[in-house]
């Protein structure tokens, strides 16, 4: 696991932007866990929402559109 984390940190440092880094993160987690999908949500505290910012294995067209209220899910 430490090898995976070291590789992730090294590759993330070379990412061109935040979205590329997040895509690398979710794909690495998905691969490492042998999962069908991996998603990353960030919080929008002002609106009380979790917002999908990256996914591997689900519809990427939902990035920025899929939102979950803090009290849901």
C-alpha positions in Angstrom: 0.0 0.0 0.0 2.8 2.4 0.8 4.2 1.8 -2.7 0.8 2.8 -4.2 0.7 6.0 -2.1 4.2 6.9 -3.1 3.4 6.4 -6.7 0.2 8.4 -6.4 2.0 11.4 -4.7 4.7 11.3 -7.4 2.3 11.2 -10.3 -0.1 13.7 -8.8 2.8 16.2 -8.5 3.2 16.0 -12.3 -0.5 16.7 -13.0 -1.3 19.7 -15.1 -4.3 20.8 -13.0 -6.5 19.8 -10.1 -9.0 17.9 -12.3 -6.2 15.7 -13.7 -4.9 15.1 -10.2 -8.4 14.1 -9.0 -8.9 11.8 -12.0 -5.5 10.1 -11.2 -6.6 9.7 -7.6 -9.9 8.0 -8.3 -8.5 5.7 -11.0 -5.6 4.7 -8.7 -8.0 4.0 -5.8 -10.4 2.0 -8.1 -7.5 -0.1 -9.5 -5.9 -0.7 -6.0 -9.2 -1.8 -4.5 -10.3 -3.7 -7.6 -13.6 -1.8 -7.4 -16.1 -1.4 -10.2 -16.2 2.4 -9.7 -14.7 5.1 -7.6 -16.1 8.6 -7.2 -14.9 11.7 -5.4 -17.2 14.4 -4.0 -16.1 17.7 -2.5 -18.2 19.8 -0.3 -20.0 23.1 -1.1 -20.4 24.3 2.4 -22.4 27.4 1.3 -25.1 25.3 -0.3 -24.8 22.3 2.0 -24.0 19.9 -0.9 -21.5 17.3 -1.9 -20.6 17.8 -5.5 -19.2 15.1 -7.8 -15.8 16.2 -9.0 -14.2 13.0 -10.4 -15.3 9.5 -11.2 -13.8 6.3 -12.8 -16.3 3.7 -13.7 -19.5 5.9 -13.7 -20.9 8.5 -16.1 -18.3 11.2 -16.4 -21.0 13.5 -17.8 -22.3 13.9 -14.3 -19.1 15.6 -13.0 -20.2 18.9 -11.6 -23.8 18.0 -12.0 -24.4 15.2 -9.5 -25.0 16.8 -6.1 -26.1 15.2 -2.7 -27.4 17.2 0.2 -25.4 16.8 3.4 -28.4 15.1 5.0 -28.8 12.6 2.2 -27.0 9.4 1.3 
